[in-house]
């Protein structure tokens, strides 16, 4: 399986759901931001959807994709 260098592999942050999760660090890489920004966004109830079980935070890849697509800008022309 080939990946581009900046694409994180799916984390072991599985949270026993059977759904692979991205860690905040991995999600931040995909969103071109810092994990501390994701933490602040969670505190402010903004940013991509996330899962919190116990003290573990995880991001589904589908939620990261949805967050990115919601910010798609279509140029006029």
N, C-alpha and C positions, 0 to 999 in steps of 0.2 A: 504494500500500500504506500503510495507516494504522497507526500504532503509538501506544501510550500513551507519555507523556513519559518515564517511568522505565524503559521497556523498551529495553535496549541493542540496537543493530543487530548483526547477526552480523559478527564481526571478520574481518579478512583473515588471521587466524592460522589458515590453512588447512593448513599443514604438508604440502602436496602429497598429501593423502590423498583429496581430493575431498569431505571432510566438513567443513562449516563449524565452526569452533571459536570459543569465547568466550575472551577474554583473562582473566587473573586479575582485572583491574579490572572487567570486565563481569560475570564470575561473582559477584564480591563484591556488586555492585549487586543482582543477583537474590536473593542470600542475605541481604541486609540486614546485611552485615558489611564489614570492611575487607580489602583485598588482603593486608595484613600478617598478618591472621588466617588467610587461606587458606594463606599460606606456612608459618605455624606448624603448621597442621593437616597439611600435606604432610610436614613434618619429623617429626611425631608419628604418621604413618600413619593419619590419620583424616580425616574430611571427605569430600566428593564425589570420585569417581574422576576422574582426569585423565590427560592424555597428555603425555609428555615425550620430545621428540626433539631431541637435541643440547641446547642450553640453552633451548629454547622450551617453555613450559608452555601447554597449551590445555585447555579444558573443553568436552566435548560437551554440547549443550543437553539431550539425553536423560539424561545422567548427573546434571545439576543437577536435572532434574525428578524422577528416581528418588530422589535424596537428600532432596528436599523431601517427597515422598510417603511415604518411610520414617519421617518424623517426624509424620505425620498423627495427630492426637488426636481420637478420637471421644468426645464427651461422653456421659455416661450420662444417660438420662432418657427 
